Amino acid sequence: MGFERLDFYKGKVMINLLARDLDNAVEVADALDGHVLVGVLTKKYPTVEACVADVKAYMQKLTNVSVGLGAGDPKQWKMVAEVAAATDPGHANEVFTGAMYCQGALAAAGCTHTLVNCLMSPTGTPGKVKISTGPVSSQGKDLIVDVEDAMALMKDLGLPSIKFYDIHGTAHLEELKVVAAAAVKAGIPVMEPTGGIAPDNLRQIVQICYDAGCQYIIPHVYTSIIDKETKLTSVELARKCFDEIKAVVG
């Protein structure tokens, strides 16, 4: 697939975030000059059809939407694939074991614009990652592999993006450095650090990926910029995040 429909700031960074509703999504997208992927989480919907309807409504205003699992819930993997195949949303979040299925569903539906990531997790040991992130594998013994082996599997499967979750803000930065460097070495173009990212640590996280030479960077900034009472994503904090990205990229 091509990346031409995704609007990376200076061809480098987009922010993935949530919004309470379409109006809030439009406000936040405007604050970020469109360099944004607003998430629609399948877990919140009773049926594929209901989620598809909302994704299409969002796409009329935003062009691209990130179809998500919902708190990384692996049980949502197939619904994400089905919604993505019905909408070609621009971005889809998948567990490691579901990402190739999602790409196949997109291809079968003639979708050409959607970037699919695959979820792997930190382990506490730099150079080791957990790839047992599917609905069954996540319930058993952790499958931990060398990061180079995880990259090789991604190359075999044609997967272009790593969702590295949950990095717990700054708790796993050394691991992030190793994964980002391994992705660049393997020719995997997109790095998506996720989990506990806030305006006050965003710059450090993006800088690590930038310094590693990642071609594209999509940090996921979620609850830290959402007002707990109104559930609205803060336009002011979204702008602050944009400023942090500009401080890295220029």
N, C-alpha and C positions, 0 to 999 in steps of 0.2 A: 504494500500500500504506500501511497504518497503522504507526505506531511504538509502538503501545500495548503490545505484548508485550515490547519491549526495556526493560530496567530501568536507565535512566540515573540516575546519582547527581544528586539535586536537579533531575531533568529535563534534565540537561546533558551529563554525561560518563560514558562506559563505557570500560573497558580491554579491549583485545583481546590475548589472550596464548595461549601454548601450554601443554600439560601432557603429562607422560610417558604417563599412562594415566588411566582414569576416576577412580580413587581420588584421584590427584593433582589432577585437575580439580575434584573436589568440595571438596577441602581449600582450594584457591585461591579458588574461588567463595565459600566460606564466609568466608574472610578479607576478601573485598571486598564482603561483604553482598549478593552476587548481582549487583553492578553490573559484569558481566564477560561477555565473549564468548570462549569457549575454542575455539581453532582445531582443526579436523580437516583435515589436508592431503591432498588427493587424490593427490598425487605418491607418497605412501607406500603406496598400495594398487594391487594388480594389476588389479582390476576395479571397475566402478561398484557392483556388487552388494555387494562386500566393504566398500566405503566407506559405502554406505547403511546397512548393518547396524550399523556402529560409530556413525554419526551418530544413528541411532535410539536406540541404547543410551545415548549421552550425553544425548540430549534427555529421556530418562526421569528423569534426575537433575538436569539443568541448565535445562530448558525451551528455551533458545536455544543454538545452536552456530554458529560461523563456519566455513563451508566455504571452505577456502583452496586456492590453487594449489600452494604449496610453493616457497619461495624466489622467489616471483614468476615461476615458470616459465610462459611464455605457452602452451606446448604443452598445458597442463592446462586451458585455458579451457573446452573442451566438456565435459570430465568434471565440472568444477565445476557447470556448468549442469544436467547430467543428475542429479547427486547432489542438488542443491538442489531441482529439480523433483520428485524422489521423496520429499523429506523436509520441505519448507518449514521450513528450519532456523532462520530468524531473520536470518541474515546470510550473504552470499556475496561473495567477492572475485573481481573480473574484470578482464581487460585492457580497454583502452578500446574495442577493436573487438569484444569479445565480450559486453559488458555488456547491450546491447539484446537480443541473442539469449537471454541468460540470463533477462532479464525476460519475454521472450515465452514461454519454456519454462515459467516459473513461472505465468504467466497461463493458459496452455493447460492446466496441471495443476490449476488452481483454487487455487493457493497465494496467500495474501493477507498473510502476515506476514513476508516476507523482504526485507530491505534489500539492494540490490545496489550495490556501489561500482564505480567504474571507475578504472583505473590510469593516471595521468599522472606524468611525472617532471620533476624540476628540470633546468635546463640550464646553470646558472651565471650566468644573466642574469635578474634580477628582471623579471617581466612576460612572460617567455617560458617555455613548457612543451613537453615532448615528449609527443606522443600516439601515436607509432608504437610501441605496447607489445604488439602482437599477435604471433603466432608467425612470420608472414612479414615484417610491417612492421618488426619489431625487428631483423631481420637485414640490412635495407637502410639507405639513407640516413635519418638522423634526420628525422622530420617535426616541425618546431618551429613553433609558432604563438603568436600573442598570446594571453595568458591569457583575455582577453574573448571571443576567437573559440572557444576551447575550452569556455568556459561556455555560449556560444550553441549549440554542437553538443550539449552535455549537455541543455540545455533542449529542443531539438528531439527528442531521443531519450527524454526523460522520465526521465533518470537523476538520482537524488537525492543521490548521495554521491561525493566525490572521495577516492581513495586516492593520497596524494602520496608517492611512493616513488622513490628512496631518498634521504631527506634527510640521511643520514650524521650523525645526532645534531644538532649545532648548526652544521653546515657550510652549510646553505641556509636559515637563518632569515629572511633578508631576502626570499627568494623565497616562503617560507611565508606571510609577512605579506601579500604582494601577492596570492597565490592565495586566501587566506582572505578578504581584503577583496573580491576579485572574486566569490567564491562568494556572499557575503552580498548584494552588489549585484544579482547575477543571480537571487537567490532559491533557491539550491541549499542545502538545509538542513544537510547533514552534511559534516564535514571529518575525514579520517582520515590524520593524519601518520604516517609509517612509515619505519623504517630507523635503526638505531643509537640508539634511544631507551632510556634507562636511568633508574633512580631519581634520579640526580643531575642530569639535564637535563630530566626530564619536566615539572616545574613550568613551566619557561621556555617549553616548546613548547605546553603547554596554555594558558598565559597569553596567548600570541600569538593563538591561535584564539578564546579567550574575549574578549579585548579587541577583536578584529575584529567581534565580534557573531555568530559562528557559532551557529546554533540548537542543534546537537548536535556533540559532539566525541568521536571514538573513536581515541585514540592506540594504536598497536600496540607492545607491549613484549614482546620475544621473548627472544633469547639472553642478554641482560644479567641476567636473573633466573633463569636455568637453571643448576643445578649441573653443571659439566662432567663430573664423574665419575658421579654417580647419574642424570643427565639429568632429575632432578625440578625442577619449577619451585618456587622457594623461597617458602614461605608468608610468611616474615619479610619478604622483599623485595617481595612482592606487597602486604603491609600498608604498607610504606614508600611504595610507589607510590600507594596509596589516601590516605595522609597528604598527599602532594604535591598530589593533586587537591583534597583538602579545603582546602588552603592557598590555592588559586585560587578555588574556588567558594564556600567557606565551610561 
